[in-house]
């Protein structure tokens, strides 16, 4: 799925394509850090409470898809 997301995200950036691709590559780090944070939350607050973190992430993704990506 990532190659499709990558291609769609860079479409229309023109002279900013290299900067946009760098930001997208940095976003991959979130996939490595967020599970660690959720594990820390699970250890300190409980497994059920740790799922608040991905809920916030999905809310942000929904916001970006519905409103944030439009100029």
Secondary structure, 3 states (H helix, E strand, C coil): CHHHHHHHHHCCCHHHHHHHHHHHHHHCCHHHHHHHHHHHHHHHHCHHHHHHHHHHHHHHHHHHHHHHCCC
